[in-house]
């Protein structure tokens, strides 16, 4: 993973709750989407939660049964 993607990955895997963290996660998700690595429906979850800093995108991905690979990767990075 290149340095830019690594920086975005750190943001994407950040836990919910910090002010502006939802917007930061959405911006990081957009990076991966633009590179063709993230599907549009997964990106949409991050867009939807961009203003909801306390909501965990992993929970939403699982709730809507999309992006299981992204949810697993994010959870693993948080450990």
C-alpha positions as CSV (number, residue, x, y, z in Angstrom):
1,X,0.0,0.0,0.0
2,X,1.4,3.4,-0.9
3,X,1.8,6.2,1.7
4,X,-1.3,8.1,0.6
5,X,-3.5,5.0,0.7
6,X,-2.0,4.0,4.1
7,X,-2.9,7.5,5.5
8,X,-6.5,7.2,4.2
9,X,-6.7,3.6,5.5
10,X,-5.8,4.9,9.0
11,X,-8.7,7.4,8.8
12,X,-11.1,4.9,7.3
13,X,-10.5,2.5,10.2
14,X,-10.8,5.1,12.9
15,X,-13.4,4.4,15.6
16,X,-16.6,6.4,15.7
17,X,-17.1,9.2,18.1
18,X,-14.5,11.9,17.4
19,X,-15.9,15.2,16.1
20,X,-15.8,15.3,12.3
21,X,-14.7,11.7,12.1
22,X,-17.6,10.8,9.9
23,X,-16.6,13.3,7.3
24,X,-13.0,12.2,7.5
25,X,-14.0,8.6,7.0
26,X,-16.2,9.5,4.0
27,X,-13.2,11.4,2.4
28,X,-11.0,8.4,3.0
29,X,-13.6,6.1,1.5
30,X,-13.9,8.4,-1.6
31,X,-10.1,7.8,-2.1
32,X,-10.6,4.1,-2.3
33,X,-13.7,4.4,-4.5
34,X,-11.8,6.7,-6.9
35,X,-9.1,4.1,-7.2
36,X,-11.7,1.5,-8.1
37,X,-11.2,-0.5,-4.8
38,X,-14.5,0.3,-3.1
39,X,-17.9,-0.3,-4.6
40,X,-20.4,2.6,-4.9
41,X,-22.9,1.0,-2.4
42,X,-20.2,0.8,0.2
43,X,-19.2,4.4,-0.4
44,X,-22.8,5.4,0.0
45,X,-22.8,4.1,3.6
46,X,-19.9,6.3,4.4
47,X,-21.6,9.3,2.7
48,X,-24.8,8.6,4.6
49,X,-22.9,8.5,7.9
50,X,-20.6,11.5,7.1
51,X,-22.6,13.8,9.5
52,X,-23.1,11.1,12.1
53,X,-19.8,10.9,13.9
54,X,-21.0,8.4,16.5
55,X,-22.3,5.9,14.1
56,X,-20.0,3.0,13.1
57,X,-19.9,2.3,9.4
58,X,-19.1,-1.4,10.1
59,X,-22.4,-1.8,11.9
60,X,-24.2,-0.1,8.9
61,X,-22.4,-2.3,6.4
62,X,-23.5,-5.4,8.2
63,X,-27.0,-4.1,8.8
64,X,-27.5,-3.6,5.0
65,X,-25.6,-6.8,4.1
66,X,-23.1,-5.0,1.8
67,X,-19.3,-4.6,1.9
68,X,-18.6,-7.6,4.1
69,X,-15.0,-7.6,3.0
70,X,-14.6,-3.9,4.0
71,X,-16.3,-4.4,7.3
72,X,-14.0,-7.3,8.1
73,X,-10.9,-5.4,7.0
74,X,-11.9,-2.3,9.1
75,X,-12.6,-4.5,12.2
76,X,-9.3,-6.2,11.8
77,X,-7.4,-2.9,11.6
78,X,-9.1,-1.7,14.8
79,X,-7.8,-4.6,16.8
